[in-house]
Amino acid sequence: MKMEMVESKQIQVQEPISPKVSQRTLEDRLIKILPWAIPVLLVVAWEVVVDTRIVTSTFLPSPVEVLQQGWKLALSGELFTNICISLYRATSGLLIGGGIGFILGFANGVSRLSRAAFDSTIQMVRNIPHLALIPVVILVLGINEGAKISLVAVGCMFPVYVNTFHGITSVDPNLIEMGKSYGLNKRQMFTKIIFPGALPTILMGLRYALGVMWTTLIVAETVSADSGIGYMSTNAQQLMNMKTIFLCIVIYALLGKLSDIIAKNLEVMFLNWRQQG
């Protein structure tokens, strides 16, 4: 009798896996794979088109040839040097322009006096294509680093400004009234109510600014530069070096994807309270 009781305790009953749980697991795996499915298919199609000579490799080198060219430039040190220079210009422009845009958006969002003084002018300037300022920037600042960083800063400033301004002015007025009823001072009102409420929109503006950052940098380095990824592409164009041109395109695509991943991780990091709530 005792032996039967011990054996019954040792028997573990395995509950059947719910179909919903298995389906959810499969969906989670697909969600992780699908973002890379189309790029991989495009690369495979690219390779097939070149190998079957539908398009001559003179104008469209295969992905393998592009990778070989990248490895060659990496060994010489030219590739990493130009990537680092482009990253420096892009990051500096983003920090300067994004910082100015955030300060102006915050000031105009919380102060009616500041809004009346600056918002109308900022909106007029915002409608001017910032790439149209390239001739002016070259004449005023030359072709040094300041000119390229300034163009990137101008391009990044307005998306951050618009979204910061919109985020702050769109905070629920009931939450502000509730904060006042609890006796919160201005600093506490900003840190506990206004900034958390505006943060999703601010991060959306940052994500958009990251895309504008690379677009502006490409043009700036193509027009007036002696280093950087855009310079590599322009120099390769003059020499009809299609492998390097496509290598630069792939690098820009990868850097853009990296920027998007960083923006998504920032959203997860700073907006985890929404999921907890």
C-alpha positions as CSV (number, residue, x, y, z in Angstrom):
1,M,0.0,0.0,0.0
2,K,2.9,2.4,0.9
3,M,4.7,1.5,-2.3
4,E,1.6,2.4,-4.4
5,M,1.3,5.8,-2.6
6,V,5.0,6.6,-3.3
7,E,4.6,5.6,-7.0
8,S,1.5,7.7,-7.3
9,K,3.3,10.7,-5.9
10,Q,6.2,10.2,-8.4
11,I,3.8,10.2,-11.3
12,Q,3.6,13.6,-12.9
13,V,0.6,14.4,-14.9
14,Q,1.5,16.5,-18.0
15,E,-1.2,19.0,-18.9
16,P,-1.8,19.2,-22.7
17,I,-0.5,22.3,-24.3
18,S,-3.2,24.7,-25.2
19,P,-3.7,25.4,-29.0
20,K,-3.8,29.1,-28.2
21,V,-0.4,29.0,-26.5
22,S,1.2,27.1,-29.3
23,Q,-0.3,29.4,-31.9
24,R,0.9,32.5,-30.0
25,T,4.4,31.0,-29.8
26,L,4.4,30.4,-33.6
27,E,3.2,34.0,-34.2
28,D,6.0,35.4,-32.0
29,R,8.6,33.4,-34.0
30,L,7.1,34.7,-37.3
31,I,7.1,38.3,-36.0
32,K,10.8,38.0,-35.3
33,I,11.6,36.4,-38.7
34,L,9.3,38.4,-41.0
35,P,11.1,41.8,-40.8
36,W,14.2,40.1,-42.4
37,A,12.3,38.0,-44.9
38,I,11.8,40.6,-47.6
39,P,15.4,41.9,-47.4
40,V,16.7,38.4,-47.7
41,L,14.4,37.7,-50.7
42,L,15.5,40.9,-52.3
43,V,19.2,39.9,-52.0
44,V,18.5,36.4,-53.3
45,A,16.6,37.9,-56.3
46,W,19.4,40.4,-56.8
47,E,21.9,37.5,-57.0
48,V,19.7,35.5,-59.4
49,V,19.2,38.4,-61.7
50,V,23.0,39.0,-62.0
51,D,23.9,35.3,-62.2
52,T,21.4,34.7,-65.0
53,R,22.7,37.8,-66.8
54,I,19.3,39.4,-67.0
55,V,21.2,42.6,-66.0
56,T,24.9,42.8,-66.8
57,S,27.2,42.9,-63.8
58,T,28.9,46.0,-65.2
59,F,25.9,48.1,-64.1
60,L,24.6,45.8,-61.3
61,P,27.3,43.9,-59.4
62,S,26.2,40.8,-57.5
63,P,25.9,40.9,-53.7
64,V,29.0,38.7,-53.5
65,E,31.0,41.2,-55.5
66,V,29.8,44.0,-53.3
67,L,30.8,42.1,-50.1
68,Q,34.2,41.4,-51.6
69,Q,34.6,45.1,-52.4
70,G,33.6,45.9,-48.8
71,W,36.1,43.5,-47.4
72,K,38.8,45.0,-49.6
73,L,38.1,48.5,-48.4
74,A,37.8,47.3,-44.8
75,L,41.3,45.8,-45.0
76,S,42.7,49.0,-46.3
77,G,41.1,51.0,-43.5
78,E,39.3,53.3,-45.9
79,L,35.8,51.9,-45.2
80,F,35.8,52.2,-41.4
81,T,37.4,55.6,-41.5
82,N,34.7,57.0,-43.7
83,I,31.9,55.3,-41.7
84,C,33.3,56.8,-38.5
85,I,33.4,60.3,-40.1
86,S,29.8,60.0,-41.3
87,L,28.7,58.7,-37.9
88,Y,30.4,61.7,-36.2
89,R,28.6,64.2,-38.6
90,A,25.2,62.5,-38.2
91,T,25.4,62.2,-34.4
92,S,26.6,65.7,-33.9
93,G,23.9,67.2,-36.2
94,L,21.2,65.1,-34.5
95,L,22.3,66.1,-31.0
96,I,22.6,69.8,-31.9
97,G,19.4,70.0,-34.0
98,G,17.4,67.7,-31.8
99,G,18.4,69.6,-28.7
100,I,17.4,72.9,-30.2
101,G,14.2,71.5,-31.4
102,F,13.3,70.0,-28.0
103,I,14.1,73.2,-26.2
104,L,12.0,75.3,-28.6
105,G,9.2,72.8,-28.6
106,F,9.1,72.6,-24.8
107,A,9.2,76.4,-24.4
108,N,6.5,77.0,-27.0
109,G,4.4,74.1,-25.6
110,V,4.3,75.4,-22.0
111,S,4.4,79.1,-22.5
112,R,1.8,81.1,-24.4
113,L,4.1,84.1,-24.6
114,S,7.0,82.0,-26.1
115,R,4.5,80.4,-28.5
116,A,3.3,83.8,-29.7
117,A,6.8,85.1,-30.2
118,F,8.5,82.1,-31.9
119,D,6.1,79.5,-33.3
120,S,4.9,81.4,-36.3
121,T,8.4,82.2,-37.4
122,I,9.6,78.6,-36.8
123,Q,6.6,77.3,-38.9
124,M,7.5,79.6,-41.8
125,V,11.2,78.5,-41.7
126,R,10.1,74.9,-41.4
127,N,8.4,75.0,-44.8
128,I,11.6,75.9,-46.5
129,P,13.3,72.7,-47.8
130,H,16.5,72.5,-45.7
131,L,18.4,71.1,-48.6
132,A,17.8,74.3,-50.5
133,L,20.1,75.9,-47.9
134,I,23.2,74.0,-49.2
135,P,24.4,76.9,-51.5
136,V,24.0,79.4,-48.6
137,V,25.7,77.1,-46.1
138,I,28.7,76.5,-48.5
139,L,29.1,80.2,-49.1
140,V,28.9,81.1,-45.4
141,L,30.6,78.1,-43.7
142,G,32.6,76.7,-46.6
143,I,33.0,72.9,-47.1
144,N,34.3,72.1,-43.6
145,E,32.7,70.0,-41.0
146,G,30.6,72.8,-39.7
147,A,28.7,73.1,-42.9
148,K,27.7,69.4,-43.0
149,I,26.8,69.2,-39.3
150,S,24.8,72.4,-39.7
151,L,22.7,71.0,-42.5
152,V,22.0,67.8,-40.5
153,A,21.1,69.9,-37.5
154,V,18.6,71.9,-39.4
155,G,17.1,68.8,-40.9
156,C,16.7,67.1,-37.5
157,M,15.5,70.2,-35.6
158,F,12.0,70.5,-37.1
159,P,10.7,66.9,-36.6
160,V,11.8,67.0,-33.0
161,Y,10.3,70.5,-32.5
162,V,6.9,69.7,-34.1
163,N,6.5,66.5,-32.2
164,T,7.7,68.0,-28.9
165,F,5.3,70.9,-29.2
166,H,2.4,68.7,-30.2
167,G,3.1,66.2,-27.4
168,I,3.2,68.9,-24.7
169,T,0.1,70.7,-26.0
170,S,-1.8,67.4,-26.3
171,V,-1.5,66.4,-22.7
172,D,-4.9,65.7,-21.1
173,P,-6.0,68.9,-19.4
174,N,-7.7,66.7,-16.7
175,L,-4.4,65.3,-15.7
176,I,-3.0,68.8,-15.3
177,E,-5.9,69.9,-13.2
178,M,-5.5,66.8,-11.1
179,G,-1.8,67.7,-10.6
180,K,-2.8,71.2,-9.5
181,S,-5.3,69.9,-7.1
182,Y,-2.6,67.7,-5.5
183,G,-0.5,70.8,-5.1
184,L,2.3,69.9,-7.5
185,N,4.8,72.7,-8.3
186,K,5.9,73.5,-11.9
187,R,8.9,71.1,-11.8
188,Q,6.8,68.3,-10.4
189,M,4.1,69.0,-12.9
190,F,6.6,68.7,-15.8
191,T,8.4,65.6,-14.5
192,K,5.3,63.6,-13.4
193,I,2.6,64.7,-15.8
194,I,3.6,66.8,-18.8
195,F,6.8,65.1,-19.9
196,P,5.6,61.5,-19.5
197,G,2.4,62.4,-21.4
198,A,4.4,64.0,-24.2
199,L,7.2,61.4,-24.3
200,P,5.5,59.0,-26.9
201,T,5.1,61.8,-29.4
202,I,8.6,63.1,-28.7
203,L,10.1,59.7,-29.4
204,M,8.1,59.5,-32.6
205,G,9.7,62.8,-33.7
206,L,13.1,61.4,-32.8
207,R,12.5,58.4,-34.9
208,Y,11.5,60.6,-37.9
209,A,14.5,62.8,-37.3
210,L,16.8,59.8,-37.5
211,G,15.6,59.2,-41.1
212,V,16.0,62.8,-42.0
213,M,19.5,62.8,-40.5
214,W,20.8,60.1,-43.0
215,T,19.0,61.7,-46.0
216,T,20.5,65.1,-45.3
217,L,24.0,63.6,-44.7
218,I,23.9,61.7,-48.0
219,V,23.3,65.0,-49.9
220,A,25.7,67.0,-47.8
221,E,28.5,64.5,-48.3
222,T,27.8,64.1,-52.0
223,V,27.8,67.9,-52.7
224,S,30.7,69.1,-50.6
225,A,33.0,66.6,-48.9
226,D,36.4,65.0,-49.1
227,S,35.5,62.1,-46.7
228,G,32.6,60.1,-45.6
229,I,30.3,57.5,-47.2
230,G,28.8,60.0,-49.5
231,Y,32.2,61.0,-50.7
232,M,33.1,57.4,-51.3
233,S,29.9,57.1,-53.5
234,T,30.7,60.3,-55.5
235,N,34.3,59.3,-56.0
236,A,33.2,55.9,-57.2
237,Q,30.7,57.4,-59.6
238,Q,33.5,59.4,-61.3
239,L,35.5,56.2,-61.7
240,M,32.5,54.1,-62.7
241,N,33.1,51.8,-59.7
242,M,29.6,50.3,-59.4
243,K,30.7,47.9,-56.6
244,T,31.6,50.8,-54.3
245,I,28.5,52.7,-55.2
246,F,26.2,49.7,-54.3
247,L,28.4,49.1,-51.2
248,C,27.6,52.7,-50.0
249,I,23.9,52.1,-50.7
250,V,23.9,49.0,-48.6
251,I,25.8,50.7,-45.8
252,Y,23.3,53.5,-45.7
253,A,20.5,51.0,-45.5
254,L,22.1,49.1,-42.6
255,L,22.8,52.3,-40.7
256,G,19.2,53.4,-41.2
257,K,18.0,50.0,-39.9
258,L,20.3,50.4,-36.9
259,S,18.9,53.8,-36.2
260,D,15.4,52.4,-36.3
261,I,16.3,49.6,-33.9
262,I,17.8,52.2,-31.5
263,A,14.6,54.3,-31.7
264,K,12.4,51.2,-31.0
265,N,14.6,50.2,-28.0
266,L,14.3,53.7,-26.6
267,E,10.5,53.5,-26.9
268,V,10.6,50.1,-25.1
269,M,12.9,51.5,-22.4
270,F,11.1,54.8,-21.7
271,L,7.5,53.7,-22.4
272,N,7.4,50.4,-20.5
273,W,5.0,52.1,-18.0
274,R,2.3,51.9,-20.6
275,Q,2.5,48.1,-20.7
276,Q,2.7,47.9,-17.0
277,G,-0.4,50.0,-16.7
